[in-house]
């Protein structure tokens, strides 16, 4: 898709406004972190992949956990060889 727009002055800088399909097709949102590739002929803007919030909270996962149910007696102790030393 190709869109024609105008570069505008914004303070002491130049700016492109991302409206309509320019923001909705790549799913750009306010305050989204992006990476920009620049060469002599173009600028490409990519959203930065962010971590999704965890599905479970730690306190919920640990609820009801005891030494017996956690198999605390089966603790693994790696050897130096297994650690690459």
N, CA, C and O atoms as CSV, one atom per row, in Angstrom:
chain,resi,resn,atom,element,x,y,z
A,1,UNK,N,N,0.837,-1.164,0.000
A,1,UNK,CA,C,0.000,0.000,0.000
A,1,UNK,C,C,0.892,1.240,0.000
A,1,UNK,O,O,1.938,1.256,0.649
A,2,UNK,N,N,0.498,2.229,-0.694
A,2,UNK,CA,C,1.238,3.486,-0.742
A,2,UNK,C,C,0.311,4.623,-0.328
A,2,UNK,O,O,-0.819,4.732,-0.805
A,3,UNK,N,N,0.820,5.474,0.579
A,3,UNK,CA,C,0.050,6.612,1.080
A,3,UNK,C,C,0.879,7.863,0.863
A,3,UNK,O,O,2.089,7.851,1.088
A,4,UNK,N,N,0.254,8.926,0.435
A,4,UNK,CA,C,0.952,10.200,0.257
A,4,UNK,C,C,0.593,11.119,1.418
A,4,UNK,O,O,-0.579,11.301,1.745
A,5,UNK,N,N,1.625,11.696,2.036
A,5,UNK,CA,C,1.415,12.605,3.160
A,5,UNK,C,C,2.471,13.695,3.105
A,5,UNK,O,O,3.318,13.689,2.212
A,6,UNK,N,N,2.434,14.611,4.024
A,6,UNK,CA,C,3.348,15.746,4.030
A,6,UNK,C,C,4.192,15.727,5.298
A,6,UNK,O,O,3.680,15.478,6.389
A,7,UNK,N,N,5.488,15.991,5.151
A,7,UNK,CA,C,6.365,16.162,6.306
A,7,UNK,C,C,6.101,17.554,6.862
A,7,UNK,O,O,6.119,18.539,6.123
A,8,UNK,N,N,5.853,17.633,8.173
A,8,UNK,CA,C,5.498,18.901,8.795
A,8,UNK,C,C,6.517,19.280,9.860
A,8,UNK,O,O,7.216,18.425,10.405
A,9,UNK,N,N,6.589,20.561,10.142
A,9,UNK,CA,C,7.460,21.044,11.203
A,9,UNK,C,C,6.764,20.811,12.544
A,9,UNK,O,O,5.575,21.090,12.699
A,10,UNK,N,N,7.536,20.289,13.521
A,10,UNK,CA,C,7.018,20.056,14.863
A,10,UNK,C,C,8.097,20.527,15.821
A,10,UNK,O,O,9.082,19.825,16.048
A,11,UNK,N,N,7.915,21.714,16.384
A,11,UNK,CA,C,8.967,22.338,17.192
A,11,UNK,C,C,10.156,22.625,16.296
A,11,UNK,O,O,10.003,23.257,15.251
A,12,UNK,N,N,11.349,22.166,16.691
A,12,UNK,CA,C,12.545,22.330,15.867
A,12,UNK,C,C,12.800,21.105,14.995
A,12,UNK,O,O,13.859,21.002,14.375
A,13,UNK,N,N,11.850,20.180,14.939
A,13,UNK,CA,C,12.026,18.920,14.203
A,13,UNK,C,C,11.053,18.826,13.043
A,13,UNK,O,O,10.159,19.658,12.885
A,14,UNK,N,N,11.249,17.794,12.235
A,14,UNK,CA,C,10.301,17.463,11.183
A,14,UNK,C,C,9.551,16.212,11.618
A,14,UNK,O,O,10.119,15.360,12.301
A,15,UNK,N,N,8.276,16.089,11.231
A,15,UNK,CA,C,7.466,14.969,11.692
A,15,UNK,C,C,6.536,14.470,10.608
A,15,UNK,O,O,6.095,15.221,9.739
A,16,UNK,N,N,6.251,13.177,10.683
A,16,UNK,CA,C,5.198,12.552,9.886
A,16,UNK,C,C,4.121,12.120,10.857
A,16,UNK,O,O,4.424,11.497,11.874
A,17,UNK,N,N,2.883,12.432,10.569
A,17,UNK,CA,C,1.782,11.986,11.423
A,17,UNK,C,C,1.322,10.631,10.926
A,17,UNK,O,O,1.101,10.436,9.731
A,18,UNK,N,N,1.179,9.695,11.855
A,18,UNK,CA,C,0.711,8.358,11.514
A,18,UNK,C,C,-0.790,8.309,11.780
A,18,UNK,O,O,-1.222,8.157,12.923
A,19,UNK,N,N,-1.574,8.440,10.722
A,19,UNK,CA,C,-3.019,8.429,10.851
A,19,UNK,C,C,-3.599,7.261,10.066
A,19,UNK,O,O,-2.934,6.698,9.197
A,20,UNK,N,N,-4.812,6.908,10.368
A,20,UNK,CA,C,-5.535,5.877,9.627
A,20,UNK,C,C,-4.724,4.615,9.405
A,20,UNK,O,O,-4.219,4.020,10.357
A,21,UNK,N,N,-4.596,4.200,8.133
A,21,UNK,CA,C,-3.898,2.941,7.836
A,21,UNK,C,C,-2.413,2.969,8.184
A,21,UNK,O,O,-1.811,1.913,8.377
A,22,UNK,N,N,-1.810,4.156,8.268
A,22,UNK,CA,C,-0.385,4.230,8.614
A,22,UNK,C,C,-0.125,3.739,10.030
A,22,UNK,O,O,0.982,3.292,10.331
A,23,UNK,N,N,-1.113,3.814,10.896
A,23,UNK,CA,C,-0.920,3.310,12.256
A,23,UNK,C,C,-1.698,2.026,12.511
A,23,UNK,O,O,-1.271,1.199,13.315
A,24,UNK,N,N,-2.838,1.845,11.837
A,24,UNK,CA,C,-3.662,0.679,12.140
A,24,UNK,C,C,-3.169,-0.594,11.471
A,24,UNK,O,O,-3.281,-1.667,12.065
A,25,UNK,N,N,-2.633,-0.522,10.271
A,25,UNK,CA,C,-2.167,-1.739,9.595
A,25,UNK,C,C,-0.956,-2.340,10.305
A,25,UNK,O,O,-0.945,-3.549,10.535
A,26,UNK,N,N,0.067,-1.555,10.665
A,26,UNK,CA,C,1.167,-2.168,11.434
A,26,UNK,C,C,0.872,-2.254,12.938
A,26,UNK,O,O,1.741,-2.658,13.710
A,27,UNK,N,N,-0.328,-1.885,13.354
A,27,UNK,CA,C,-0.754,-1.939,14.758
A,27,UNK,C,C,0.110,-1.060,15.663
A,27,UNK,O,O,0.461,-1.470,16.770
A,28,UNK,N,N,0.452,0.139,15.202
A,28,UNK,CA,C,1.179,1.086,16.033
A,28,UNK,C,C,0.229,1.675,17.072
A,28,UNK,O,O,-0.932,1.963,16.780
A,29,UNK,N,N,0.741,1.848,18.287
A,29,UNK,CA,C,-0.042,2.434,19.370
A,29,UNK,C,C,0.771,3.536,20.034
A,29,UNK,O,O,1.990,3.604,19.873
A,30,UNK,N,N,0.096,4.387,20.772
A,30,UNK,CA,C,0.759,5.469,21.499
A,30,UNK,C,C,1.794,4.892,22.463
A,30,UNK,O,O,1.532,3.896,23.138
A,31,UNK,N,N,2.956,5.512,22.525
A,31,UNK,CA,C,4.078,5.132,23.392
A,31,UNK,C,C,4.706,3.785,23.047
A,31,UNK,O,O,5.459,3.239,23.853
A,32,UNK,N,N,4.413,3.237,21.867
A,32,UNK,CA,C,4.988,1.960,21.457
A,32,UNK,C,C,6.459,2.164,21.098
A,32,UNK,O,O,6.814,3.132,20.426
A,33,UNK,N,N,7.302,1.250,21.549
A,33,UNK,CA,C,8.718,1.284,21.229
A,33,UNK,C,C,8.909,0.762,19.801
A,33,UNK,O,O,8.385,-0.297,19.455
A,34,UNK,N,N,9.658,1.501,18.969
A,34,UNK,CA,C,9.893,1.101,17.585
A,34,UNK,C,C,11.379,1.174,17.258
A,34,UNK,O,O,12.137,1.890,17.913
A,35,UNK,N,N,11.782,0.431,16.245
A,35,UNK,CA,C,13.126,0.532,15.678
A,35,UNK,C,C,12.989,1.137,14.298
A,35,UNK,O,O,12.010,0.889,13.593
A,36,UNK,N,N,13.982,1.938,13.913
A,36,UNK,CA,C,13.925,2.620,12.623
A,36,UNK,C,C,15.185,2.292,11.837
A,36,UNK,O,O,16.299,2.502,12.315
A,37,UNK,N,N,14.997,1.770,10.615
A,37,UNK,CA,C,16.106,1.541,9.684
A,37,UNK,C,C,16.123,2.696,8.694
A,37,UNK,O,O,15.095,3.035,8.107
A,38,UNK,N,N,17.299,3.300,8.511
A,38,UNK,CA,C,17.421,4.456,7.626
A,38,UNK,C,C,18.522,4.187,6.614
A,38,UNK,O,O,19.602,3.720,6.976
A,39,UNK,N,N,18.250,4.483,5.338
A,39,UNK,CA,C,19.301,4.477,4.323
A,39,UNK,C,C,19.119,5.738,3.475
A,39,UNK,O,O,18.316,6.603,3.826
A,40,UNK,N,N,19.842,5.853,2.384
A,40,UNK,CA,C,19.807,7.089,1.586
A,40,UNK,C,C,18.449,7.360,0.954
A,40,UNK,O,O,18.146,8.505,0.616
A,41,UNK,N,N,17.625,6.325,0.787
A,41,UNK,CA,C,16.375,6.492,0.047
A,41,UNK,C,C,15.109,6.222,0.851
A,41,UNK,O,O,14.009,6.511,0.378
A,42,UNK,N,N,15.244,5.673,2.058
A,42,UNK,CA,C,14.013,5.304,2.755
A,42,UNK,C,C,14.195,5.264,4.271
A,42,UNK,O,O,15.306,5.276,4.800
A,43,UNK,N,N,13.059,5.216,4.927
A,43,UNK,CA,C,12.982,5.013,6.371
A,43,UNK,C,C,11.974,3.885,6.582
A,43,UNK,O,O,10.876,3.919,6.026
A,44,UNK,N,N,12.344,2.892,7.380
A,44,UNK,CA,C,11.419,1.804,7.708
A,44,UNK,C,C,11.279,1.735,9.221
A,44,UNK,O,O,12.272,1.755,9.948
A,45,UNK,N,N,10.046,1.655,9.687
A,45,UNK,CA,C,9.752,1.660,11.111
A,45,UNK,C,C,9.143,0.313,11.490
A,45,UNK,O,O,8.182,-0.140,10.868
A,46,UNK,N,N,9.712,-0.325,12.522
A,46,UNK,CA,C,9.261,-1.639,12.967
A,46,UNK,C,C,8.912,-1.590,14.445
A,46,UNK,O,O,9.661,-1.020,15.238
A,47,UNK,N,N,7.774,-2.185,14.830
A,47,UNK,CA,C,7.491,-2.296,16.267
A,47,UNK,C,C,8.505,-3.228,16.922
A,47,UNK,O,O,8.902,-4.233,16.332
A,48,UNK,N,N,8.917,-2.898,18.125
A,48,UNK,CA,C,9.842,-3.744,18.880
A,48,UNK,C,C,9.008,-4.778,19.623
A,48,UNK,O,O,8.047,-4.436,20.313
A,49,UNK,N,N,9.380,-6.037,19.477
A,49,UNK,CA,C,8.664,-7.094,20.180
A,49,UNK,C,C,8.876,-6.917,21.682
A,49,UNK,O,O,10.002,-6.750,22.150
A,50,UNK,N,N,7.806,-6.958,22.405
A,50,UNK,CA,C,7.893,-6.830,23.856
A,50,UNK,C,C,7.411,-8.113,24.505
A,50,UNK,O,O,6.662,-8.887,23.910
A,51,UNK,N,N,7.849,-8.321,25.720
A,51,UNK,CA,C,7.423,-9.508,26.456
A,51,UNK,C,C,5.961,-9.358,26.849
A,51,UNK,O,O,5.519,-8.289,27.270
A,52,UNK,N,N,5.228,-10.441,26.703
A,52,UNK,CA,C,3.849,-10.447,27.152
A,52,UNK,C,C,3.839,-10.629,28.665
A,52,UNK,O,O,4.720,-11.290,29.216
A,53,UNK,N,N,2.858,-10.055,29.335
A,53,UNK,CA,C,2.787,-10.245,30.788
A,53,UNK,C,C,2.553,-11.724,31.100
A,53,UNK,O,O,1.913,-12.427,30.318
A,54,UNK,N,N,3.058,-12.195,32.220
A,54,UNK,CA,C,2.871,-13.608,32.561
A,54,UNK,C,C,1.395,-13.952,32.705
A,54,UNK,O,O,0.595,-13.136,33.162
A,55,UNK,N,N,1.046,-15.177,32.306
A,55,UNK,CA,C,-0.342,-15.618,32.398
A,55,UNK,C,C,-0.759,-15.896,33.838
A,55,UNK,O,O,-1.934,-15.777,34.186
A,56,UNK,N,N,0.216,-16.268,34.676
A,56,UNK,CA,C,-0.076,-16.621,36.056
A,56,UNK,C,C,0.763,-15.757,36.978
A,56,UNK,O,O,1.878,-15.362,36.637
A,57,UNK,N,N,0.222,-15.472,38.136
A,57,UNK,CA,C,0.986,-14.740,39.140
A,57,UNK,C,C,1.729,-15.738,40.008
A,57,UNK,O,O,1.227,-16.827,40.285
A,58,UNK,N,N,2.928,-15.365,40.438
A,58,UNK,CA,C,3.761,-16.252,41.241
A,58,UNK,C,C,3.033,-16.711,42.510
A,58,UNK,O,O,3.104,-17.882,42.880
A,59,UNK,N,N,2.341,-15.795,43.164
A,59,UNK,CA,C,1.655,-16.165,44.402
A,59,UNK,C,C,0.593,-17.226,44.150
A,59,UNK,O,O,0.365,-18.080,45.007
A,60,UNK,N,N,-0.059,-17.189,42.996
A,60,UNK,CA,C,-1.065,-18.195,42.669
A,60,UNK,C,C,-0.415,-19.552,42.390
A,60,UNK,O,O,-0.962,-20.592,42.755
A,61,UNK,N,N,0.747,-19.537,41.747
A,61,UNK,CA,C,1.448,-20.785,41.445
A,61,UNK,C,C,1.984,-21.448,42.708
A,61,UNK,O,O,2.045,-22.674,42.789
A,62,UNK,N,N,2.375,-20.639,43.697
A,62,UNK,CA,C,2.955,-21.177,44.928
A,62,UNK,C,C,1.913,-21.493,45.999
A,62,UNK,O,O,2.239,-22.061,47.041
A,63,UNK,N,N,0.672,-21.127,45.741
A,63,UNK,CA,C,-0.389,-21.357,46.727
A,63,UNK,C,C,-0.528,-22.861,47.009
A,63,UNK,O,O,-0.666,-23.662,46.084
A,64,UNK,N,N,-0.489,-23.228,48.272
A,64,UNK,CA,C,-0.642,-24.616,48.682
A,64,UNK,C,C,0.620,-25.449,48.552
A,64,UNK,O,O,0.589,-26.652,48.815
A,65,UNK,N,N,1.728,-24.842,48.154
A,65,UNK,CA,C,2.984,-25.570,47.994
A,65,UNK,C,C,3.627,-25.808,49.360
A,65,UNK,O,O,3.757,-24.883,50.163
A,66,UNK,N,N,4.022,-27.038,49.613
A,66,UNK,CA,C,4.706,-27.389,50.857
A,66,UNK,C,C,6.010,-28.079,50.490
A,66,UNK,O,O,6.260,-28.346,49.315
A,67,UNK,N,N,6.847,-28.371,51.487
A,67,UNK,CA,C,8.098,-29.082,51.233
A,67,UNK,C,C,7.807,-30.443,50.604
A,67,UNK,O,O,8.558,-30.909,49.747
A,68,UNK,N,N,6.717,-31.078,51.033
A,68,UNK,CA,C,6.372,-32.394,50.500
A,68,UNK,C,C,5.890,-32.297,49.051
A,68,UNK,O,O,6.333,-33.065,48.197
A,69,UNK,N,N,4.983,-31.353,48.771
A,69,UNK,CA,C,4.448,-31.253,47.407
A,69,UNK,C,C,5.446,-30.640,46.435
A,69,UNK,O,O,5.287,-30.776,45.222
A,70,UNK,N,N,6.475,-29.967,46.949
A,70,UNK,CA,C,7.489,-29.387,46.062
A,70,UNK,C,C,8.627,-30.366,45.796
A,70,UNK,O,O,9.537,-30.063,45.024
A,71,UNK,N,N,8.581,-31.560,46.442
A,71,UNK,CA,C,9.626,-32.577,46.293
A,71,UNK,C,C,10.989,-32.002,46.688
A,71,UNK,O,O,11.993,-32.239,46.015
A,72,UNK,N,N,11.008,-31.243,47.791
A,72,UNK,CA,C,12.236,-30.611,48.275
A,72,UNK,C,C,13.318,-31.626,48.593
A,72,UNK,O,O,14.500,-31.283,48.598
A,73,UNK,N,N,12.939,-32.870,48.859
A,73,UNK,CA,C,13.933,-33.902,49.153
A,73,UNK,C,C,14.620,-34.417,47.887
A,73,UNK,O,O,15.539,-35.232,47.966
A,74,UNK,N,N,14.184,-33.954,46.743
A,74,UNK,CA,C,14.755,-34.408,45.476
A,74,UNK,C,C,15.542,-33.289,44.790
A,74,UNK,O,O,15.514,-33.167,43.566
A,75,UNK,N,N,16.232,-32.486,45.569
A,75,UNK,CA,C,16.989,-31.360,45.028
A,75,UNK,C,C,18.144,-31.885,44.187
A,75,UNK,O,O,18.832,-32.829,44.575
A,76,UNK,N,N,18.344,-31.269,43.043
A,76,UNK,CA,C,19.392,-31.668,42.108
A,76,UNK,C,C,20.648,-30.831,42.370
A,76,UNK,O,O,20.582,-29.604,42.448
A,77,UNK,N,N,21.763,-31.496,42.502
A,77,UNK,CA,C,23.055,-30.802,42.693
A,77,UNK,C,C,23.941,-31.153,41.501
A,77,UNK,O,O,24.473,-32.262,41.451
A,78,UNK,N,N,24.117,-30.247,40.540
A,78,UNK,CA,C,24.937,-30.555,39.356
A,78,UNK,C,C,26.409,-30.690,39.725
A,78,UNK,O,O,26.893,-30.069,40.671
A,79,UNK,N,N,27.101,-31.517,38.955
A,79,UNK,CA,C,28.547,-31.666,39.143
A,79,UNK,C,C,29.260,-30.561,38.380
A,79,UNK,O,O,28.657,-29.904,37.531
A,80,UNK,N,N,30.548,-30.349,38.676
A,80,UNK,CA,C,31.308,-29.336,37.959
A,80,UNK,C,C,31.368,-29.663,36.475
A,80,UNK,O,O,31.331,-28.755,35.645
A,81,UNK,N,N,31.458,-30.941,36.125
A,81,UNK,CA,C,31.487,-31.353,34.723
A,81,UNK,C,C,30.203,-30.957,34.013
A,81,UNK,O,O,30.236,-30.499,32.871
A,82,UNK,N,N,29.064,-31.133,34.692
A,82,UNK,CA,C,27.781,-30.771,34.100
A,82,UNK,C,C,27.652,-29.264,33.932
A,82,UNK,O,O,26.915,-28.803,33.061
A,83,UNK,N,N,28.349,-28.498,34.740
A,83,UNK,CA,C,28.322,-27.040,34.633
A,83,UNK,C,C,29.344,-26.511,33.642
A,83,UNK,O,O,29.419,-25.305,33.408
A,84,UNK,N,N,30.151,-27.426,33.043
A,84,UNK,CA,C,31.127,-27.017,32.058
A,84,UNK,C,C,32.415,-26.499,32.642
A,84,UNK,O,O,33.157,-25.782,31.972
A,85,UNK,N,N,32.693,-26.849,33.880
A,85,UNK,CA,C,33.929,-26.368,34.506
A,85,UNK,C,C,34.956,-27.469,34.552
A,85,UNK,O,O,36.065,-27.259,35.043
